[in-house]
Amino acid sequence: MQPTAAVEVNPRDLFSVEQFAARRPAWTPAALRNLILNAQDRLSSRGDRIPGNGLAEAGAILRVGRKVLIDEEAFFRWIASQQQRKKAAA
């Protein structure tokens, strides 16, 4: 038997939708669920590609089975990148 390599993992602040909303009252559970729903690219009923909001690519959403967790630091980095993108477009 080969020994398994130890994987070093840095702990992150991960919260469920409800926990995140309780911790950050500016974000309601419904608003967070909407962001999560629209995080990835999807197809319209006509087959047109609808781009996602980039939240998943930012690493802010983690799925473990049916459980959806939000990485708080990555979420706020994504928020900052959205602000940078708006300033660049203006």
Order of alpha helices (4+ residues) and beta strands (2+ residues): beta-alpha-alpha-beta-beta-beta-beta-alpha
